[in-house]
């Protein structure tokens, strides 16, 4: 075992390639599919979970948001540590452990007896996901030579986007025949396949020079993110943003996150390596990834309610209607990667963000009578835009990191993706909730107080109450649909603003040349000597 500067290590390994690297990639994509699919598969079950037992769990709007965000928040917060763990303990070993944890918590989630228990079980799934995802990207960096790395990462990023879009289809198909818990049981056979395939195909790789963990940093990141998201969701639930119960947690979360950054700058073994952000390409790329996932997961949250509650389509039909979003990402991710090599990651990502913004502006014109082909075209445009962002931005971020720090770089990359998604569900979900409540509450005045409080939780809850009223409830149902469509328009405009901001970041900060054209030119410089071993 020898000690060399990071740049020398990159030179030493640049010509090596694992003989079965494409098989390894196929196995990693199975694990990736499992983890990312669970980010969105629950979305089509939200309407079912909002229904009273035994059909659902009687979950409120805020509980529905937390059932999604408990997964993404724990996932994001633990990535700081699991990236280092993968580099030090072994990436294959970390991957296998994560798959087993994911399988156990999937079983727990499927048989949760209450919304609260489901939220906790989903947090456990976040632990498993945090172990799996950075290991997959770090293994790609270890087995692929630089000449093929951008292509492999492009396939990885395209598969991640595809999994997000396929989640609702898979969930809808299961809900057609089984109860809501089946959306978690589907994980078990995938876990078995992933574990067996990883044992047989994936090589072990590690960086034993990475030492120590930062438990205080991890605790601060979890506490800060949770307080911030809690405040945002509480604001949407209470419709009183001036209340101390809303701004208190939000300010507290921001303060804790500020303390987290201060601690990380002084820590000998930081959970988040702030040195990575000295590289403009890395910083801009991960920011763009966070913004596009903010919009994507937030949009999926409200589009599912539109397709099911407003248009009356079944979960399976709603999932299939989201298919253009998946098809566009799958079809255009490879061309986007090639275009980024030829004309630069900045122009390609800027164009993708602009297309995504236009798609959200189009969503702001959709109503309960919009033709299906129009909806499908808008979703295809959104998928095309995301396909032009995710693979080039992911490749740009990872190419800015030295190979021996691949696990850490992958962890930060994925952290921004998950935090962006969690904030997207929280913020856009709260905007939707506030906008809907402000438009429907006057029409709920004649109802008894307990029924009125329940009916204003969400459009699904209002329609449930209207159905119980019989013929007199038809007018209330029509008002609910109108209120939701108007609220969806407001939410889509907010999403359009966020993605337009992302376009500006791409235009101003992402370079016109990619790492594939200038390999290693912009790698984060080594700050210390490290040991790197590949088995």
C-alpha positions, 0 to 999 in steps of 0.5 A: 500500500503506497501513499500518493497525492490524489492527482497521481492516483487519478493518473495511475488508475486512468487507464484501468477498467474493470473487465465486466464494468457494464455488468457491474453497471447493470447491477448498480442500476437495479439498486438505484431503481429500488431506492429512487423508485421509492421516492415517488411510488407512494405518490399515487397511494396518497389519495388512498392513504387519506381515506379512513381505515380500512381502505387507508390510514386517514392521513391528513395533508401534513401527514401525507407530506411527512410520509414522503419527506421523512424518507427524503430527509433522513436519506439526505442527512445521512448521506454525508456519513454514508459517503465516507463510510462507503469509501472507508468500509468498502463500497460493495459492503455498504451497498449490500448492507443498505439493500438489507436495511431497505428490505426490512423497512419495506416490510415494516412500512407495508404493515404500518397501522397508522400514519405516524408509524408509516412516517417512522418506517419510511425514515428507516427506508431513508437509512437504507437508501442513504447506504445504497445510493452513494455507493452505486455512484462511487463504484461507477467511478472506480470501475470505469475509466475516464473515457467511459465515465461520462457515458456511465454516469449519464446512464445512471442519471437517466435511470434515476430520472426514469425510476422517479417517473416509473414509481407512480405507474408501478404503484398504480398497477399494484393499487388496482389489485392490492392494498396500499402496503403492496407498494412497499412489498414490491421492494422485497424481490428487487432487494433479493435480486440486487443482493445476489447480483451484487455478491456475484458481480460487483467488485469491492473498492475502498479508500482506507485513508478516509478516517473517522466520522462526524456524529455531531455534524450528522445530528445538526444536519438532521435537526436543521433540515427537519425543523425547517421542513416542519415549519414549512409544512406547519405553515401550509397546514395552519394557514398562519405563517405569522404564528410562532409554531411556524416561523419558530421552527423555520428560524430554528432550522436555519440557525441549526444549519448555520451552526452545522456549517460553522462546525463543519468548517472547524471539524477535523473530520467533517461530515460535509467536506466544504472544500468540494464547494471551492470548485465552481463547477461542482457547486453550480452542478449540485445546486442545479440538481437540487433545484430540478428535483425540487420542482420534479418531486413537488410537481409529482405531488400535486399532479397525482391529486389532479389526475385522480381527484380532479379528473377521476382517473384510477391510480394505474391510469394516473401512473400511465399518464405520467409515462411521457415524463419517464419516456422523455428522460430515458430517450433524451438522457444519452443525447443530452450527455453527448451534446454536453460533451460537444457544446458544453454542460452550461448551454445544455443544462440552461436549455433544459431548465428553460424547457422545464420552466415552460412546462410548468407555465403550461401546467398553469393553464391546465384545467379539469377539461384539458385534453389528454394529449395536451397534458401528455405533451406538457409532461413530455416537455418536462421530461425532456427538460429534466433529461437535459439537466440531470446527466450533464450536471451529475457528470460535471459534479463527479468529474470535479472530484478526485477518484479517491473521493468519489464516495464523498462527492457522490454523497454530496451530489445525492444529498442536494438531490434529496434535500431539493426533493424534500423541500419541493414536496414541503414548499410546493405542497404547502403552497398548494394547501394554502391556496386551496384552503383559501378558495374552499373555506367559504364554501364549507361554512354550512358544514358542522365544525368537525366535518368542516375541519376535515373537509378543508385538509385536501381536495380528496378530503373535500370530495369524500365529504361531498360524496357522503352528502349525496345529491346536495354535495355535487355543488361542493364537489364542483367548488372543490375541483375549481379551488384545486385547479386554481391552487395548482396554477399558483403552485405551478407558477412557483415551480416555474420560478424555481426552475427559471432560477436554475436556468440562471445558475446554469447560464452564469456558473456552469462552464462551457467545457466539460470534464470529458474534454479537459480530464482532471483539469478542475478536480478539487485539489488534494489537501492531504495524502491518502491511501487508496486500495481497490480489491 
